[in-house]
Amino acid sequence: MSAISSATMSSPVQGPPKRREVLPLWRLTALATGFVMAALDVTVVNVAGAALQERLHASLSELTWIVDGYVLVFCSLLLLGGGLANRLGAKRVYLWGMAVFFLASLGCALAPDAAVLVAARLAQGVGAALFMPSSLSLLVFSFPERRLRTRMLGLWSAIVATSAGLGPTVGGLLVSAFGWQSIFLLNLPVGIAGILLARRHIAATEARTVRLAVPGHALWIVALAALSFALIEGPRLGWGAGGTLASYAVLALAGGALVVRERRADNPVMPWGLFRRPGFAGANLVGFLFNFALYGTMFMLALYLQQSRGAGAFRAGLELLPMTVWFPLANLVYSRISARLSNGTLLTIFLLVAGVASFSMVTVTPSTPYWVLAVAVGLANIGAGVISPAMTAALVDSAGPEHANVAGSVLNANRQIGTMVGIAGMSVVLGTAADRDSGPALCFLLAGTAYLAGAAGAGLLIVRSERLEAAAPAGATR
């Protein structure tokens, strides 16, 4: 496993007291910039959806590919990105990913049509898959003391959540004032800042001699691509059409071959041994369901506000702000209450809150008062702002710093698969609903169900894991 050099670990940062206080924040900022860009590129693109459909003449399926194509490559390569971080060093892979994402963002801004934009978004997914697992690993090793690491995770999530929360508003302003291309140009200064800060303030990590499970990763990519094609193109082609049936067959064959390989290989794609730990399994279950509900809802809301309620991009962005501004505030609340309540307890409580809030909107229509929508979605997002850092902290506590790279890769892969399936699923609901007005209500029902299932998983697995650990004799190993 990658580790910070012994010199870095054994001696404190030299310099005057003020310098020692500032450096942790610079390290935190350097590692948050990658997540900031990745988060922005989901929420910002959502609010630009209507403009992309109009300016690039993109269909609903093409718009879904613009959003989900990025997520597909991202989650397909995340585990490989974690393996590369182990093999080559987390800092090196982090910088590579930032550079690829920077260039791909420029390609998105210059795209002349929907097909080229989809291709550039796929390249963005490659970059994100490289820097995302490395970011969590470097954060863990930069802050090895558990209490400080928990605080830094809360602040790290707050920085990312602030960007995600402001993303729709910033995106709406940019699209209205400068056109849809500006939402991708926004990544350029952020990317440059992240690369420079990481080069200066993040310690290099040691590389390990590990074998990359290339055949397994290839099967994993093929299976996810087939799943994406079926979900996105099924409503357009027909669920029984030849192309859709072929995607089912590819999914079954690739998935079956992957299962066979994982059972026999000595270097599996997934660290199945870690899934025997209830806390690790629970955090990954919560991650999938949480992203399914959160990002699926955000995708639907941007279209609902613009297509059902007639808002322009800028107005839609402003109307989303009271719903999303709670992310960073709730992240900061987590950093304070995490010392009093366990991560499993917090996850169970706030997933229930988000689920109940989502269920309260199953009767939404275009005439629903805005304040009702804002209160319900805002309440769900208060829960989301606590869920995200609590879930990450539960995973790190269960896996341990020695498994930081692979654990971060697995969690982020599961979360991005949840995002991909959530967005595609909401697109299916919107595309197949009896009318435009009933689609959003069904989407809220789907999101609420996912949140409540996550609450059950957190209570049964993560809380149980924490109780077992608390009852274990001092000094007992995992």
Buried (B, 14 or more C-beta within 10 A) or exposed (E): BBBBEEEBEEEEEEEEEEEEEBBBEBBBBBBBBBBBBBBBBBBBBBBBBBBBBEBBEBEBBBBBBBBBBBBBBBBBBBBBBBBBBBBBBBBBBBBBBBBBBBBBBBBBBEBEEBEBBBBBBBBBBBBBBBBBBBBBBBBBBBBEEEEEBBBBBBBBBBBBBBBBBBBBBBBBBBBBEEBBBBBBBBBBEBBEBBBEBBEEBBBBBBBBEBEBBEBBBBBBBBBBBBBBBBBBBBBBBEEEEEEBBEBBEBBEBBBEBBEEBBEEBEEBBBBEEBEEBBBBBBBBBBBBBBBBBBBBBBBBBBBBBBBBBEBBBBBBBBBBBBBBBBBBBBBBBBBEEBEEBBBBBBBBBBBBBBBBBBBBBBEBEEEBEEEEBBBBBBBBBBBBBBBBBBBBBBBBBBBBBEBBBBBBBBBBBBBBBBBBBBBBBBBBBBBEBEEEBBBBBBBBBBBBBBBBBBBBBBBBBBBBBBEEBEEEEEEEEE
